Amino acid sequence: MGNDLKFNPEGSFTIVQFTDMHIGSEEDQAEDAKTRELVLRIIEAERPDLIVLTGDMIWSHGVPDPAASFRRAIAPVAASGIPWAAVYGNHDSEGDVTREELLAIQQESATCLTQAGPGPLSGVGNFVLTVKDRTGEDAAAFYFLDSGAVAPEHVGGYEWIHTDQVHWYTEQSRRLSRRKSGPLPALGFFHIPLQEYADVWSKGTVSGQKFENVEAAKINSGLFSAMVEMGDMMGTFVGHDHDNDYCGTLHGIQLCYGRVTGYNTYGRLKRGARVIRLTEGKREFDTWIREDDGMVVR
């Protein structure tokens, strides 16, 4: 479908972020069924304008048919009729399936907004979506970045958002700023947290829970400093660390975790989703977590 996102007549725009659903093979039917039922309940409760999946939609390693698992993972989102987009996590394509193949499956859905992104860039799925105001002008931007999977052996740990992706973001930000004569309010979505997610817990104003270490990449490629310099990014949203759900402000940018959604994976937190609401004409957003029992946590 085309990118026809827009603020509603009341001047708001709501996003539901599902993360780390970890849908497995047919042997995991009971837990995966609970995950899909939770996704449907939260969509019905929030009726968002956009659904975002921030990676690890599936377990792909050792799964006989990861493509089938992926179709099951996105099925309730695709069936909702609501526009949606996704970025990949470290587990989505570690098995016998590629990111390109998973993208083709996503794009079978008429409401999918995920794009491959520029061919030369690192990763698959680096793209930007804009939201229009009631006059038809761009009023907000959402950046989606592929944070990769596993770092090269000589580095170890997780991959990072590469410098070519950071450069692409700054170029897109400048382009949109020129059209609006100033920074366009923006949000960022990727899977693996930045190193600054550890900094904000110790230095920033934080709400939420931290029950595990921030599993960021060992390499800091400068995305956070680029966002500070561009002046457009209001907040970023990640997954990856299932036992963290906090949101904190560092140098004017809110760094937020989603809430783990999948039952077929580790984690002590109640399953749920993060909700994000923007208001037209304001450089700010409200956010909360809706849990599996319907409770709202702010």
Secondary structure, DSSP 8 states (H G I E B T S, - for coil): -----B--TTSEEEEEEEB---B--GGGHHHHHHHHHHHHHHHHHH--SEEEEES--B--TT-S-HHHHHHHHHHHHHHTTS-EEEE--SSTTSSS--HHHHHHHHTTSTTB------TTSSSS--EEEEEE-TTSSEEEEEEE----SB--TTT-SB----HHHHHHHHHHHHHHHHHHTS---EEEE-SS--THHHHHHHHSEEES-B-S-----S---SHHHHHHHH--EEEEEE-S-TTB--EEEETTEEEEE--B--SSS--SS--EEEEEEEETT-S-EEEEEEETTS-EE-
